[in-house]
Amino acid sequence: MLNQLKIILHNTKQHKWLLLLMIVHVGIAFYFIAQQNITYDEPSYIEYSKRWLHGNPNRIEALDDSKTPVISFVWLPRIVKQIITPNYQLNDFGRQDQKDGRYMMILVSLLIMLYIYRFALLLKLRHGWFILFFYIFDPLITAYAVLINSDLLSGFLLLAIVFHLFKFYQKKQFRQFFIAAILMGVALVTKHTFLFGLPLFIMAIFYATPKFYLKYFFSTVGILLFVINLAFYFHESFLPLANYHFKSKVFIELQSTFSWLPIPVPSSYLQSIDLLQYHAQLGGSINNTYTGVYLLQQVNLNNGFWYYYFVVALYKIPLSIWGLTIIGLAFFIRRFQQYKKLFFFLVVPAIYFVFVLSFFNQFQIGIRHLLLVVPLLYVLLAMVLQRIALTKAKYVLITFWIFVMASFLKYYPDLIPYTNELLVDKTKVYETMMDSSIDYGQSDSTVALFLRTNINYKIPDNTPASGKYIVSMYQYVEQLKRGDTSLNWLIKKHAPVGLLKHVYLKYDVK
Protein backbone atom coordinates (compact mmCIF):
# COMPACT_ATOMS: atom_id res chain seq x y z
CA MET A 1 0.00 0.00 0.00
CA LEU A 2 2.82 2.39 0.90
CA ASN A 3 4.55 1.72 -2.43
CA GLN A 4 1.33 2.38 -4.34
CA LEU A 5 0.92 5.68 -2.51
CA LYS A 6 4.49 6.67 -3.45
CA ILE A 7 3.77 5.86 -7.11
CA ILE A 8 0.59 7.98 -7.08
CA LEU A 9 2.37 10.92 -5.42
CA HIS A 10 5.27 10.64 -7.86
CA ASN A 11 2.94 10.58 -10.88
CA THR A 12 1.03 13.56 -9.47
CA LYS A 13 4.29 15.50 -9.41
CA GLN A 14 4.95 14.47 -13.00
CA HIS A 15 1.43 15.55 -14.02
CA LYS A 16 2.15 19.03 -12.65
CA TRP A 17 5.34 19.21 -14.72
CA LEU A 18 3.40 18.12 -17.79
CA LEU A 19 0.82 20.87 -17.22
CA LEU A 20 3.56 23.47 -16.77
CA LEU A 21 5.31 22.41 -20.00
CA MET A 22 1.99 22.58 -21.85
CA ILE A 23 1.42 26.13 -20.59
CA VAL A 24 4.92 27.16 -21.71
CA HIS A 25 4.31 25.56 -25.12
CA VAL A 26 1.01 27.44 -25.52
CA GLY A 27 2.66 30.73 -24.55
CA ILE A 28 5.43 30.24 -27.11
CA ALA A 29 2.88 29.29 -29.78
CA PHE A 30 0.59 32.26 -29.06
CA TYR A 31 3.37 34.78 -29.62
CA PHE A 32 4.38 32.92 -32.78
CA ILE A 33 0.82 33.27 -34.14
CA ALA A 34 0.87 37.00 -33.54
CA GLN A 35 4.12 37.43 -35.47
CA GLN A 36 3.51 35.24 -38.55
CA ASN A 37 1.53 36.01 -41.66
CA ILE A 38 -1.04 33.52 -42.98
CA THR A 39 0.78 30.90 -45.02
CA TYR A 40 -0.05 29.81 -48.56
CA ASP A 41 -2.22 26.75 -47.81
CA GLU A 42 -4.18 27.95 -44.79
CA PRO A 43 -6.93 29.88 -46.64
CA SER A 44 -7.84 26.84 -48.75
CA TYR A 45 -8.05 24.65 -45.63
CA ILE A 46 -10.33 27.22 -44.01
CA GLU A 47 -12.54 27.46 -47.09
CA TYR A 48 -12.93 23.68 -47.36
CA SER A 49 -13.70 23.49 -43.63
CA LYS A 50 -16.44 26.09 -43.99
CA ARG A 51 -17.91 24.34 -47.01
CA TRP A 52 -17.82 20.93 -45.32
CA LEU A 53 -19.53 22.23 -42.18
CA HIS A 54 -22.28 23.61 -44.42
CA GLY A 55 -22.88 20.07 -45.69
CA ASN A 56 -20.92 20.20 -48.96
CA PRO A 57 -17.89 17.87 -48.99
CA ASN A 58 -17.40 17.99 -52.77
CA ARG A 59 -14.21 19.07 -54.49
CA ILE A 60 -14.70 22.28 -56.42
CA GLU A 61 -11.16 23.22 -57.42
CA ALA A 62 -7.85 21.56 -58.20
CA LEU A 63 -6.18 22.37 -54.89
CA ASP A 64 -9.01 20.71 -52.95
CA ASP A 65 -7.30 17.37 -53.51
CA SER A 66 -5.61 17.05 -50.12
CA LYS A 67 -8.24 18.86 -48.04
CA THR A 68 -10.17 16.56 -45.74
CA PRO A 69 -13.01 16.97 -43.20
CA VAL A 70 -11.04 16.40 -39.98
CA ILE A 71 -9.26 19.75 -40.16
CA SER A 72 -12.67 21.46 -40.02
CA PHE A 73 -12.45 21.79 -36.25
CA VAL A 74 -10.49 25.00 -36.92
CA TRP A 75 -13.81 26.62 -37.90
CA LEU A 76 -15.30 26.05 -34.41
CA PRO A 77 -14.34 29.50 -33.02
CA ARG A 78 -16.31 31.13 -35.83
CA ILE A 79 -19.33 28.90 -35.08
CA VAL A 80 -19.18 29.87 -31.39
CA LYS A 81 -18.95 33.58 -32.28
CA GLN A 82 -21.88 33.20 -34.65
CA ILE A 83 -24.00 31.55 -31.92
CA ILE A 84 -23.17 34.25 -29.37
CA THR A 85 -23.60 37.08 -31.89
CA PRO A 86 -25.92 35.96 -34.74
CA ASN A 87 -25.12 39.06 -36.83
CA TYR A 88 -21.35 38.62 -36.44
CA GLN A 89 -19.61 39.72 -39.64
CA LEU A 90 -16.00 40.18 -40.73
CA ASN A 91 -14.66 42.10 -43.71
CA ASP A 92 -11.02 41.11 -43.45
CA PHE A 93 -10.94 38.41 -46.18
CA GLY A 94 -11.03 35.65 -43.56
CA ARG A 95 -7.84 36.66 -41.73
CA GLN A 96 -9.42 36.62 -38.25
CA ASP A 97 -10.96 33.18 -38.91
CA GLN A 98 -7.55 31.91 -39.94
CA LYS A 99 -5.93 33.30 -36.79
CA ASP A 100 -8.65 31.75 -34.62
CA GLY A 101 -8.17 28.45 -36.42
CA ARG A 102 -4.48 28.52 -35.53
CA TYR A 103 -5.35 28.68 -31.85
CA MET A 104 -7.33 25.47 -32.32
CA MET A 105 -4.36 23.76 -33.96
CA ILE A 106 -2.33 24.14 -30.77
CA LEU A 107 -4.61 21.50 -29.22
CA VAL A 108 -3.09 18.94 -31.61
CA SER A 109 0.43 19.60 -30.34
CA LEU A 110 -0.79 19.42 -26.73
CA LEU A 111 -2.32 16.01 -27.49
CA ILE A 112 1.03 14.87 -28.88
CA MET A 113 2.69 15.92 -25.63
CA LEU A 114 0.06 14.02 -23.66
CA TYR A 115 0.57 10.83 -25.68
CA ILE A 116 4.38 11.02 -25.45
CA TYR A 117 3.91 11.35 -21.70
CA ARG A 118 1.47 8.40 -21.63
CA PHE A 119 3.88 6.30 -23.69
CA ALA A 120 6.67 7.08 -21.22
CA LEU A 121 4.45 5.93 -18.33
CA LEU A 122 3.37 2.81 -20.25
CA LEU A 123 7.01 1.86 -20.88
CA LYS A 124 7.86 2.64 -17.24
CA LEU A 125 10.33 5.33 -18.25
CA ARG A 126 10.72 7.21 -14.99
CA HIS A 127 12.78 9.97 -16.61
CA GLY A 128 11.64 9.53 -20.21
CA TRP A 129 8.98 12.21 -20.12
CA PHE A 130 11.80 14.77 -19.74
CA ILE A 131 12.03 14.59 -23.53
CA LEU A 132 9.13 17.08 -23.52
CA PHE A 133 11.65 19.76 -22.49
CA PHE A 134 13.23 19.18 -25.91
CA TYR A 135 9.85 18.97 -27.65
CA ILE A 136 8.65 22.46 -26.71
CA PHE A 137 11.90 24.02 -27.93
CA ASP A 138 12.09 22.09 -31.17
CA PRO A 139 11.82 24.75 -33.94
CA LEU A 140 10.28 22.24 -36.31
CA ILE A 141 7.47 21.45 -33.86
CA THR A 142 6.61 25.01 -32.85
CA ALA A 143 6.82 26.28 -36.43
CA TYR A 144 4.11 23.94 -37.67
CA ALA A 145 2.14 23.37 -34.45
CA VAL A 146 -0.08 26.38 -35.13
CA LEU A 147 -0.39 26.25 -38.91
CA ILE A 148 -3.71 25.12 -40.38
CA ASN A 149 -2.74 22.02 -42.31
CA SER A 150 -2.82 18.29 -41.78
CA ASP A 151 0.88 17.57 -41.21
CA LEU A 152 1.29 17.65 -37.43
CA LEU A 153 -2.27 16.36 -37.05
CA SER A 154 -1.19 13.29 -39.03
CA GLY A 155 1.79 12.89 -36.71
CA PHE A 156 -0.53 12.89 -33.70
CA LEU A 157 -2.83 10.30 -35.28
CA LEU A 158 0.05 7.95 -36.12
CA LEU A 159 1.39 8.28 -32.57
CA ALA A 160 -2.04 7.62 -31.03
CA ILE A 161 -2.70 4.64 -33.32
CA VAL A 162 0.64 3.06 -32.39
CA PHE A 163 0.03 3.71 -28.68
CA HIS A 164 -3.36 1.97 -28.64
CA LEU A 165 -2.15 -0.88 -30.86
CA PHE A 166 0.72 -1.49 -28.46
CA LYS A 167 -1.66 -1.50 -25.50
CA PHE A 168 -3.91 -3.87 -27.43
CA TYR A 169 -0.93 -6.16 -28.02
CA GLN A 170 -0.07 -6.09 -24.33
CA LYS A 171 -3.51 -6.41 -22.75
CA LYS A 172 -5.70 -7.88 -25.55
CA GLN A 173 -8.48 -5.44 -24.66
CA PHE A 174 -11.05 -4.96 -27.43
CA ARG A 175 -11.42 -1.34 -26.30
CA GLN A 176 -7.83 -0.58 -27.30
CA PHE A 177 -8.33 -2.19 -30.71
CA PHE A 178 -11.55 -0.25 -31.21
CA ILE A 179 -9.88 3.09 -30.40
CA ALA A 180 -6.97 2.27 -32.73
CA ALA A 181 -9.35 1.35 -35.58
CA ILE A 182 -11.41 4.53 -35.09
CA LEU A 183 -8.23 6.61 -35.14
CA MET A 184 -7.06 4.81 -38.29
CA GLY A 185 -10.34 5.73 -39.95
CA VAL A 186 -9.86 9.36 -38.90
CA ALA A 187 -6.30 9.21 -40.23
CA LEU A 188 -7.55 8.00 -43.63
CA VAL A 189 -9.75 11.10 -43.93
CA THR A 190 -6.94 13.36 -42.70
CA LYS A 191 -3.96 12.45 -44.88
CA HIS A 192 -4.04 10.25 -47.97
CA THR A 193 -0.56 8.97 -47.07
CA PHE A 194 -2.30 6.73 -44.53
CA LEU A 195 -3.68 4.65 -47.41
CA PHE A 196 -0.15 3.25 -47.64
CA GLY A 197 -0.36 2.48 -43.93
CA LEU A 198 -3.34 0.12 -44.24
CA PRO A 199 -1.20 -3.02 -44.87
CA LEU A 200 0.94 -2.12 -41.86
CA PHE A 201 -2.15 -1.67 -39.68
CA ILE A 202 -3.52 -5.07 -40.75
CA MET A 203 -0.11 -6.68 -40.05
CA ALA A 204 -0.07 -5.13 -36.57
CA ILE A 205 -3.53 -6.59 -35.82
CA PHE A 206 -2.32 -10.02 -36.96
CA TYR A 207 0.84 -9.66 -34.85
CA ALA A 208 -1.28 -8.83 -31.80
CA THR A 209 -3.99 -11.52 -32.21
CA PRO A 210 -3.01 -14.27 -34.67
CA LYS A 211 -5.67 -16.68 -33.29
CA PHE A 212 -8.56 -14.26 -33.77
CA TYR A 213 -7.24 -12.49 -36.83
CA LEU A 214 -10.35 -12.85 -39.07
CA LYS A 215 -12.61 -11.46 -36.34
CA TYR A 216 -10.49 -8.36 -35.96
CA PHE A 217 -9.83 -8.07 -39.70
CA PHE A 218 -13.52 -7.82 -40.59
CA SER A 219 -14.10 -5.53 -37.59
CA THR A 220 -11.34 -3.28 -38.93
CA VAL A 221 -12.87 -3.13 -42.42
CA GLY A 222 -16.30 -2.30 -40.99
CA ILE A 223 -15.01 0.43 -38.66
CA LEU A 224 -12.86 2.07 -41.34
CA LEU A 225 -15.67 2.15 -43.91
CA PHE A 226 -18.08 3.57 -41.35
CA VAL A 227 -15.69 6.37 -40.28
CA ILE A 228 -14.84 7.33 -43.88
CA ASN A 229 -18.51 7.43 -44.87
CA LEU A 230 -19.47 9.35 -41.74
CA ALA A 231 -16.77 11.95 -42.43
CA PHE A 232 -18.34 12.70 -45.81
CA TYR A 233 -21.99 12.40 -44.70
CA PHE A 234 -22.38 9.09 -46.60
CA HIS A 235 -22.55 11.34 -49.68
CA GLU A 236 -22.88 9.35 -52.92
CA SER A 237 -21.47 6.18 -51.39
CA PHE A 238 -21.61 2.85 -53.25
CA LEU A 239 -21.69 4.56 -56.64
CA PRO A 240 -20.43 2.31 -59.46
CA LEU A 241 -17.18 3.41 -61.10
CA ALA A 242 -19.08 4.21 -64.31
CA ASN A 243 -20.68 7.23 -62.54
CA TYR A 244 -17.37 8.96 -61.86
CA HIS A 245 -15.54 11.53 -63.99
CA PHE A 246 -11.92 10.65 -63.33
CA LYS A 247 -8.86 12.64 -64.44
CA SER A 248 -5.92 10.37 -63.63
CA LYS A 249 -4.80 7.57 -65.96
CA VAL A 250 -4.85 5.02 -63.12
CA PHE A 251 -8.50 5.58 -62.30
CA ILE A 252 -9.58 5.93 -65.93
CA GLU A 253 -8.06 2.53 -66.69
CA LEU A 254 -9.66 1.07 -63.57
CA GLN A 255 -13.00 2.51 -64.64
CA SER A 256 -12.78 1.01 -68.12
CA THR A 257 -12.21 -2.47 -66.67
CA PHE A 258 -14.53 -2.42 -63.66
CA SER A 259 -17.17 0.15 -64.60
CA TRP A 260 -19.89 -1.92 -62.88
CA LEU A 261 -18.08 -2.08 -59.52
CA PRO A 262 -19.77 -0.14 -56.66
CA ILE A 263 -17.31 1.65 -54.38
CA PRO A 264 -18.24 1.63 -50.66
CA VAL A 265 -16.83 5.11 -49.95
CA PRO A 266 -18.27 8.58 -50.66
CA SER A 267 -17.58 9.99 -54.10
CA SER A 268 -15.76 13.02 -52.60
CA TYR A 269 -13.20 10.77 -50.96
CA LEU A 270 -12.45 8.78 -54.11
CA GLN A 271 -12.45 12.01 -56.10
CA SER A 272 -9.71 13.45 -53.85
CA ILE A 273 -7.50 10.39 -54.41
CA ASP A 274 -8.05 10.69 -58.16
CA LEU A 275 -7.07 14.38 -58.10
CA LEU A 276 -3.86 13.62 -56.22
CA GLN A 277 -2.98 10.96 -58.79
CA TYR A 278 -3.77 13.39 -61.59
CA HIS A 279 -1.55 16.11 -60.16
CA ALA A 280 1.28 13.62 -59.68
CA GLN A 281 0.78 12.61 -63.30
CA LEU A 282 1.06 16.21 -64.54
CA GLY A 283 4.51 16.55 -63.08
CA GLY A 284 5.23 20.05 -64.29
CA SER A 285 2.48 22.34 -63.16
CA ILE A 286 -0.85 22.48 -61.33
CA ASN A 287 -2.51 25.72 -62.36
CA ASN A 288 0.97 27.20 -62.47
CA THR A 289 1.46 26.62 -58.72
CA TYR A 290 3.71 23.59 -58.75
CA THR A 291 6.98 23.58 -60.64
CA GLY A 292 8.66 20.40 -59.50
CA VAL A 293 10.81 19.28 -56.59
CA TYR A 294 13.84 21.47 -55.80
CA LEU A 295 16.85 20.19 -53.86
CA LEU A 296 20.55 21.06 -53.89
CA GLN A 297 20.08 23.33 -56.96
CA GLN A 298 18.45 20.50 -58.92
CA VAL A 299 14.85 20.24 -60.17
CA ASN A 300 12.87 17.06 -60.74
CA LEU A 301 9.47 17.56 -62.36
CA ASN A 302 8.14 14.04 -62.10
CA ASN A 303 9.36 11.83 -59.28
CA GLY A 304 11.21 13.94 -56.79
CA PHE A 305 14.40 12.72 -55.11
CA TRP A 306 14.54 9.52 -53.06
CA TYR A 307 17.00 11.26 -50.70
CA TYR A 308 14.93 14.47 -50.38
CA TYR A 309 13.78 14.01 -46.77
CA PHE A 310 17.16 12.79 -45.62
CA VAL A 311 18.78 15.99 -46.86
CA VAL A 312 16.17 18.43 -45.51
CA ALA A 313 16.05 16.55 -42.18
CA LEU A 314 19.83 16.78 -41.93
CA TYR A 315 19.59 20.59 -41.88
CA LYS A 316 16.14 21.16 -40.37
CA ILE A 317 16.25 18.90 -37.30
CA PRO A 318 18.22 20.43 -34.39
CA LEU A 319 21.66 18.94 -33.81
CA SER A 320 20.76 17.98 -30.22
CA ILE A 321 17.90 15.86 -31.53
CA TRP A 322 20.27 14.32 -34.06
CA GLY A 323 22.70 13.55 -31.24
CA LEU A 324 20.04 11.76 -29.21
CA THR A 325 18.88 9.91 -32.34
CA ILE A 326 22.37 8.59 -33.11
CA ILE A 327 22.81 7.47 -29.50
CA GLY A 328 19.38 5.82 -29.73
CA LEU A 329 20.28 3.89 -32.88
CA ALA A 330 23.38 2.51 -31.24
CA PHE A 331 21.35 1.63 -28.17
CA PHE A 332 18.67 -0.25 -30.14
CA ILE A 333 21.17 -2.13 -32.29
CA ARG A 334 22.99 -3.41 -29.20
CA ARG A 335 19.77 -4.42 -27.43
CA PHE A 336 17.62 -5.47 -30.36
CA GLN A 337 16.53 -8.78 -28.82
CA GLN A 338 15.41 -7.03 -25.65
CA TYR A 339 13.34 -4.42 -27.48
CA LYS A 340 12.32 -6.20 -30.68
CA LYS A 341 8.60 -5.96 -29.85
CA LEU A 342 8.89 -2.22 -29.39
CA PHE A 343 10.96 -2.10 -32.56
CA PHE A 344 8.00 -3.50 -34.51
CA PHE A 345 5.52 -0.99 -33.10
CA LEU A 346 7.69 2.14 -33.00
CA VAL A 347 10.59 1.86 -35.44
CA VAL A 348 8.97 -0.09 -38.29
CA PRO A 349 6.12 2.46 -38.87
CA ALA A 350 8.59 5.34 -38.83
CA ILE A 351 10.94 3.68 -41.33
CA TYR A 352 8.02 2.52 -43.46
CA PHE A 353 6.46 5.98 -43.84
CA VAL A 354 9.82 7.62 -44.53
CA PHE A 355 10.23 5.04 -47.32
CA VAL A 356 6.73 5.84 -48.66
CA LEU A 357 7.35 9.59 -48.59
CA SER A 358 10.71 9.16 -50.30
CA PHE A 359 9.65 6.86 -53.13
CA PHE A 360 5.89 7.37 -53.61
CA ASN A 361 5.40 11.07 -52.97
CA GLN A 362 5.93 13.29 -56.00
CA PHE A 363 5.08 16.43 -54.03
CA GLN A 364 8.20 16.80 -51.96
CA ILE A 365 7.65 20.41 -51.01
CA GLY A 366 8.92 20.65 -47.48
CA ILE A 367 10.03 19.06 -44.23
CA ARG A 368 6.45 19.37 -42.95
CA HIS A 369 5.44 16.08 -44.60
CA LEU A 370 8.01 14.35 -42.35
CA LEU A 371 6.09 15.54 -39.28
CA LEU A 372 4.08 12.35 -39.77
CA VAL A 373 6.85 10.37 -38.02
CA VAL A 374 8.41 13.00 -35.74
CA PRO A 375 6.12 12.30 -32.70
CA LEU A 376 7.11 8.60 -32.90
CA LEU A 377 10.73 9.72 -32.94
CA TYR A 378 10.16 11.56 -29.66
CA VAL A 379 8.89 8.39 -27.99
CA LEU A 380 12.08 6.62 -29.07
CA LEU A 381 14.11 9.58 -27.78
CA ALA A 382 12.30 9.29 -24.44
CA MET A 383 13.71 5.77 -24.15
CA VAL A 384 17.17 7.07 -25.02
CA LEU A 385 16.88 9.87 -22.46
CA GLN A 386 15.85 7.36 -19.80
CA ARG A 387 18.93 5.26 -20.56
CA ILE A 388 21.31 8.24 -20.46
CA ALA A 389 19.74 9.58 -17.27
CA LEU A 390 20.78 6.38 -15.46
CA THR A 391 24.44 6.79 -16.40
CA LYS A 392 27.24 9.22 -15.59
CA ALA A 393 26.62 10.83 -18.98
CA LYS A 394 23.36 12.39 -17.76
CA TYR A 395 24.93 15.86 -17.79
CA VAL A 396 25.21 15.52 -21.56
CA LEU A 397 21.42 15.87 -21.64
CA ILE A 398 21.64 19.31 -20.03
CA THR A 399 24.20 20.34 -22.65
CA PHE A 400 21.96 19.04 -25.43
CA TRP A 401 18.95 20.89 -24.02
CA ILE A 402 20.79 24.20 -23.65
CA PHE A 403 22.05 23.86 -27.21
CA VAL A 404 18.59 23.16 -28.69
CA MET A 405 17.09 26.06 -26.72
CA ALA A 406 19.83 28.44 -27.90
CA SER A 407 19.29 27.30 -31.48
CA PHE A 408 15.54 27.85 -31.03
CA LEU A 409 15.91 31.37 -29.60
CA LYS A 410 18.26 32.38 -32.43
CA TYR A 411 15.31 32.15 -34.87
CA TYR A 412 12.24 32.66 -32.68
CA PRO A 413 9.61 33.78 -33.67
CA ASP A 414 10.68 33.21 -37.32
CA LEU A 415 10.91 29.44 -36.97
CA ILE A 416 9.69 28.19 -40.36
CA PRO A 417 13.00 28.98 -42.15
CA TYR A 418 15.04 27.46 -39.30
CA THR A 419 18.13 25.47 -40.27
CA ASN A 420 20.60 24.00 -37.82
CA GLU A 421 24.27 24.88 -37.43
CA LEU A 422 25.39 22.49 -40.19
CA LEU A 423 24.25 25.10 -42.69
CA VAL A 424 26.73 27.83 -41.80
CA ASP A 425 25.92 30.52 -44.37
CA LYS A 426 22.22 31.26 -43.95
CA THR A 427 22.22 33.58 -46.97
CA LYS A 428 22.89 30.49 -49.14
CA VAL A 429 20.05 28.36 -47.80
CA TYR A 430 18.31 28.57 -51.20
CA GLU A 431 21.17 26.49 -52.66
CA THR A 432 20.12 23.58 -50.43
CA MET A 433 16.31 23.67 -50.17
CA MET A 434 13.29 25.91 -50.49
CA ASP A 435 9.48 25.61 -50.63
CA SER A 436 7.63 25.39 -47.32
CA SER A 437 10.81 24.30 -45.51
CA ILE A 438 12.00 27.91 -45.72
CA ASP A 439 9.31 30.21 -47.11
CA TYR A 440 5.64 29.33 -46.64
CA GLY A 441 4.44 32.90 -47.18
CA GLN A 442 4.79 33.61 -43.45
CA SER A 443 6.68 36.90 -43.91
CA ASP A 444 4.96 38.45 -46.93
CA SER A 445 3.16 41.18 -44.99
CA THR A 446 6.31 42.05 -43.02
CA VAL A 447 8.29 42.51 -46.21
CA ALA A 448 5.52 44.62 -47.74
CA LEU A 449 5.70 46.89 -44.68
CA PHE A 450 9.51 47.00 -44.95
CA LEU A 451 9.30 48.21 -48.55
CA ARG A 452 6.76 50.91 -47.63
CA THR A 453 8.89 52.22 -44.75
CA ASN A 454 12.27 51.83 -46.50
CA ILE A 455 11.67 53.57 -49.80
CA ASN A 456 15.36 53.36 -50.74
CA TYR A 457 14.89 49.58 -51.14
CA LYS A 458 13.25 48.12 -54.24
CA ILE A 459 12.56 44.84 -56.02
CA PRO A 460 15.23 44.20 -58.69
CA ASP A 461 14.41 43.74 -62.37
CA ASN A 462 16.38 42.16 -65.19
CA THR A 463 18.62 45.18 -65.74
CA PRO A 464 21.86 45.48 -63.71
CA ALA A 465 21.95 48.78 -61.82
CA SER A 466 23.27 50.21 -58.58
CA GLY A 467 20.94 50.63 -55.63
CA LYS A 468 19.47 48.83 -52.63
CA TYR A 469 17.45 45.70 -53.30
CA ILE A 470 15.47 43.09 -51.46
CA VAL A 471 15.07 39.66 -53.05
CA SER A 472 12.81 36.78 -52.05
CA MET A 473 14.81 33.54 -52.00
CA TYR A 474 11.58 31.69 -52.74
CA GLN A 475 10.81 33.76 -55.85
CA TYR A 476 14.38 33.45 -57.04
CA VAL A 477 14.25 29.65 -56.80
CA GLU A 478 10.85 29.57 -58.52
CA GLN A 479 12.36 31.54 -61.41
CA LEU A 480 15.30 29.16 -61.61
CA LYS A 481 12.91 26.19 -61.69
CA ARG A 482 11.34 27.74 -64.81
CA GLY A 483 14.72 28.35 -66.42
CA ASP A 484 14.69 32.11 -65.70
CA THR A 485 18.16 33.37 -64.74
CA SER A 486 17.41 37.09 -65.06
CA LEU A 487 18.35 37.82 -61.43
CA ASN A 488 21.73 36.11 -61.63
CA TRP A 489 23.37 39.50 -62.26
CA LEU A 490 22.55 40.32 -58.65
CA ILE A 491 22.47 36.97 -56.80
CA LYS A 492 25.57 35.44 -58.38
CA LYS A 493 27.78 38.54 -58.62
CA HIS A 494 27.05 40.38 -55.38
CA ALA A 495 27.15 39.36 -51.73
CA PRO A 496 24.06 40.15 -49.64
CA VAL A 497 24.49 42.67 -46.82
CA GLY A 498 21.85 41.08 -44.62
CA LEU A 499 18.72 38.98 -44.22
CA LEU A 500 15.12 39.93 -43.49
CA LYS A 501 13.06 37.30 -41.67
CA HIS A 502 15.68 34.73 -42.73
CA VAL A 503 14.10 34.40 -46.19
CA TYR A 504 14.73 37.76 -47.94
CA LEU A 505 18.17 38.81 -49.15
CA LYS A 506 19.22 42.45 -48.82
CA TYR A 507 21.69 43.94 -51.29
CA ASP A 508 23.51 47.24 -51.59
CA VAL A 509 24.98 47.46 -55.09
CA LYS A 510 27.43 50.34 -55.51
VENDAPE-V935409 format. One line per field, one symbol per residue. phi: phi as a letter, one per 30 degrees, with the letter a starting at -180 (. if undefined). psi: psi as a letter, one per 40 degrees, with the letter a starting at -180 (. if undefined). A space follows every 10 residues. Layout:
phi = ???
psi = ???
This chain:
phi = .ddddddddd ddddeddedd dddddddddd deedccdddd ddeddddded dddcibdddb beddecdbde ddddddeddd ddddbecdbb bciidddddd ddddddeddd ddeddddddd dddhcecddd ddddedcded dddcdcddac ddeddddddd ddeddddddd chdeeddddd deddddddcc bdededdeed ddddddddbd dcddeddddd eddddddddd dcihdhdidd eddccdcdde ddddddcbdd ddcdbedddd dddddddddd ddidachicb bjccahicbb dccibdcedd dddeccdedd dddddddddd ddddbdddcd ddeddcdeed ddddddddcb cdcdbldedd decdededdd ddddeedddc cdddddddde dddddddddd ceccdedebd ddcddddced dcaahddbbc idceddddde ddcbddcbdd cdcdadkcbb bddddddddd dciccdcdec ddcbddclbc hibcdcbbcd
psi = dddddddddd dddddddddd dddddddddd ddddehihid eddddddddd ddeeegeihe ideedehidd eeeeeddddd ddddgdehii fffedddddd dddddddddd dddddddddd ddefgdedee dddddeehdd dddedeigae dddddddddd dddddddddd efhddddddd dddddddded hededdeddd ddddddddgd dfdddddddd dddddddddd dfffhfifhi ddeigididd dddddddfde hhhfiidddd dddddddddd ddddhhffeh fihhhffihh ddeahdeddd ddddddhidd dddddddddd ddddfdddfd dddddddddd ddddddddee heggfiddde ededdddddd ddddddddde ieededdddd dddddddddd dhegddehia edgdheeede edibaeddhe eeeddddddd ddegeeiihi aehhiiihih hhdddddddd deehfeeddd ddeihieiih feehhhigh.
